[in-house]
C-alpha cells in the first residue's frame, strides 16, 4: 500500500516488524513451556512420596500462571509495536494530505 508520499508502508521499519514476529513466536513458546510444566506438575502429583501432591499442585499453578502471563505480555508487546508502526503510517499520511490541501 502506497501512502501519499509514495512510500510503501509495508517496507518501513523492517527491524521492528521482525522483532514483533519474534515476540509472537516467543509468546507461543512461553505458552507451550507453561503447558509442559503443568503436565510435569500433574505427573508429580501422582507420585507416592510425602508432599508430592502439594509440590505437583504448586508446579501446575506456577507453570500456568507464569506461562500464561508471559504469553499475554509477549503478544501485547508484539501488537504494541505493530500499533506504533500503524500510528506512524497514519500520521505520515495525514501530514502529506494536509500539506497537499494547503498547497492548493
C-alpha positions in Angstrom: 0.0 0.0 0.0 1.4 3.4 -1.0 0.9 6.4 1.1 0.5 9.9 -0.3 4.3 10.5 -0.4 4.9 7.3 -2.4 6.4 5.2 0.4 5.2 1.7 0.8 4.0 1.2 4.4 4.9 -2.5 4.4 8.6 -1.8 3.8 9.0 0.8 6.6 10.7 -0.3 9.8 11.6 -3.9 8.8 13.6 -4.4 12.1 10.5 -3.6 14.2 8.4 -5.9 12.2 10.9 -8.7 12.7 11.0 -8.0 16.5 7.2 -8.2 16.5 7.2 -11.6 14.9 9.9 -12.8 17.3 7.8 -11.7 20.2 4.8 -13.6 18.8 7.0 -16.8 18.4 8.3 -16.3 22.0 4.7 -15.9 23.2 3.7 -19.2 21.7 6.9 -20.8 23.1 6.0 -19.5 26.6 2.5 -21.0 26.4 3.9 -24.3 25.3 6.5 -24.4 28.0 3.9 -23.4 30.6 1.7 -26.3 29.4 4.6 -28.7 29.6 5.4 -27.5 33.1 1.8 -28.1 34.1 1.9 -31.6 32.7 5.1 -32.3 34.6 3.3 -31.0 37.7 0.4 -33.3 37.1 2.7 -36.3 36.8 4.4 -35.2 40.0 1.0 -35.1 41.8 0.5 -38.8 41.1 3.8 -39.7 43.0 3.6 -41.6 46.2 6.2 -39.6 48.0 5.2 -37.5 51.0 4.3 -34.0 49.8 4.3 -34.9 46.1 0.7 -33.9 45.7 1.3 -30.4 47.1 4.6 -29.9 45.1 2.9 -31.1 41.9 0.0 -28.8 42.5 2.3 -25.9 43.1 4.2 -26.7 39.9 0.9 -26.8 37.9 -0.2 -23.5 39.4 3.1 -21.6 38.9 3.6 -23.0 35.4 0.1 -22.0 34.2 0.3 -18.5 35.8 3.8 -17.6 34.6 3.4 -19.3 31.2 0.0 -17.6 30.6 1.1 -14.2 31.8 4.3 -14.3 29.8 2.4 -15.3 26.7 -0.1 -12.4 27.2 2.7 -9.9 27.8 4.7 -11.0 24.7 1.6 -10.9 22.5 0.8 -7.4 23.9 4.3 -6.2 23.2 4.2 -7.6 19.7 0.9 -5.9 19.0 2.1 -2.6 20.6 5.0 -2.5 18.1 2.5 -3.0 15.2 0.3 -0.3 16.6 3.2 2.2 16.8 4.1 1.4 13.2 0.5 1.9 12.1 0.3 5.2 14.0 3.4 6.4 12.3 2.0 5.5 8.9 -1.3 7.2 9.6 0.4 10.3 10.9 2.6 10.4 7.8 -0.5 10.0 5.5 -2.4 12.8 7.4 0.6 15.1 7.2 1.0 14.5 3.4 -2.7 15.0 2.8 -2.8 18.2 4.8 0.3 19.5 3.1 -1.3 18.9 -0.3 -4.5 20.6 0.8 -2.6 23.7 2.0 -0.7 23.9 -1.3 -3.9 24.3 -3.3 
